[in-house]
């Protein structure tokens, strides 16, 4: 099984604090441990302090909480991700771009890495949860406030991301990256592991 390090980039403006804490804990509870979680705070000093304090109080595990510079904020968290890719000391073979409105289930990282042999991207989970309320309620329980999320979980080879470039101007920056990977010469993408149906 592949065992390369994974850098997980998680931007937040602090507006969905419950969702952020749920997502951070879901990542920390992954059985795959060769990973670094970077929480990219897109907000002022007060928001940064609140998020750093809340994570320290409610999450058990190592989390790098980073204050994104002023000029790199906004665009639905995509500008902070671009800044992180270009400026943070990322050392992982792989990178995941997530968000405080996503849902990475506890088995996901193990499965993504397990399916990464010989490929550059593993498309993992796509959950249109607005249409799957009962599924979300079953998995999230009291965290039902996350029912409006649309989550995706994709594992990208970091060197390929740097080659094709991360376009932070598109609302669908994650899908833009997948499209680029599909068009990039010799880039290999594994099959989708799990997709929720559009309706029950």
N, C-alpha and C positions, 0 to 999 in steps of 0.2 A: 504493500500500500504506500502511496505517496505520503510524504510527511513534511513538505515544505512549509515554512512559516507563512502565515496569512496576516496581513495588515487590514484591519476593518476600520473604515472611515465612516463616522457617524455624525453628520452635521445636525445642529439643533439651534433654534432661536429661543428655546425655553418656554414657548407658548403651550407645548404639550408635555408638561413635566412628568405626568403620570405615564404617558406613552414612552417617554425617554427612559424612565427608570425600568419599565417593563422590558424594553428592548435591551438595555444594558445588562440586566440580570439574565435574560435569555441567552445573550452572548457569553456571559461569564459562566453559565451553567452548561455550555457545550462540552461534550466529552472530549472533543479535540482541543488540546491545550497549547499547541504550538502556534499561538496567535497573539497579536497585540491590538487592543481596542483603543482607538483614538476618537474621543468625543470632541468635535469641532464646534466651539461655542460662537455663534453668529449673533452677538449682542453686546451691550455695554458692560461696564465693570460690575454693576449691580447684578445683572443676569449671570455673568460669569461666576461671581462669588456664590450666588444661590445654587447654581448647577453643581459647582465643585463641592459645596457643602452637602447638598442633598445626595449626591452619588456616594460621598464618603460615609454618610449616615445609613443609607439604604441598600448599598451594594457591597458585596463581599468579593474582593478580587482586585487585581491591578487594572487600573484604567488611566490612560493618559488624557487629561482634560486640558485642551489647548484653546487659547483665546485667539480667534482669527483676526488678523489686522483689518482695520477699517476699510481699506480699499478692496478687500476680498470678500465682502459680505453680500448676501442677497442671492437672487436668482434661484429660489427654492432649494438652497443648500448646495447648488452645483458649483458656485464660485468658491466656497470653502473647500470643496473636494478638489477642485483644480489647484488651489493654493497648496493644499496638503500634498498632493502628488508631486508638486514641483519644489516644495520647500521643506517638508518634514524629513527626518532621517529614516525613511522607510527602508527596511532591509528584507522584507518578505518576498518570497518568490511569487506570491499571490496577493491580490487585493480584492476586497469586497467593498462596494459603496452602498451604504444603507441609509436609514433615516429614522427619526423618532416617530414616524407613522407607519413603519414597517413591522413585520412580525417574522423573526428568524426562529423557527422552531428548534427545540433542543437537539434534534438529531441531524439538523441540516448541514452543519459544517463538516461533520464526519463524512456524510454522504457526498458532499461536494468534492472534498479532497480525494475520497476513494475513487471518484470518477474522473480524476484530473490527469491520469496517466496518458501522455502523448497528445494532449490537447492544450489549447490556449485559453479556452473559456468553457466553463460548465454553467449552463443555464439551469438554475435549480428550482425555484418556487415562484409561481405567479398566482396570487390569491385575490380575485375581485370580490372583496369581502362585503361590499354593499349588497351584493346579490346572494351572499351566503351567510346571512345573519345567524342562522342556527349553528352553522359550523364554527363561526367565530365565538359564539356564546359557549359552545361546548369546550373549546380550547382555552378561551381567555377568562371564562367565569366572571369574577368581579371586575375584570378589566374590560368590560363590555364597552367602555367609552372609546375603545379602539375600533369599534365596528365600522367606522367610515374609512379605514385604511385601504389602500391598494398596495400590497407589498410585493417586492421581488427580491430574490436572493441569487446573485450570480457571482461566480468565482472567475476572476480574470488574471491571466499571467501579467504581472506588473510590467515586465519589459515590453510586452505587446501594447499595453495601454500607453506607455510612453512613446512608442513608435507611431501609433495611429492618432494619438492626441485625444484629450478629453475636452469636448465642446461644452462649455458652461453656459452658452447662450440659449440653448434649447430647453424648454420645459421638460421634455422627455429625454434628458441627457443620458439616462441609463440605456434607453432603447437606441439612442444615437450611437452609443458605444458598441452595442450588439450589432447594429447595422454596419458599422465600420469593420468590426471583426469578420463579419460575413464576406465583406468585399476585399479584405486584405489578402494579398497573395500568400498562399500556403498556411494561412491561419486555420486551425482546426477547432471546431466547436462540438462539444459532446451533446447528446440528446437531452431533452428536457426530462428531469427526474420525476417531477410531480406538478401537475397543473389542476387546480380546482375547476370543476365544471362551472359553466355560466349560471346555472340554476339547478335546483334539486328537482 
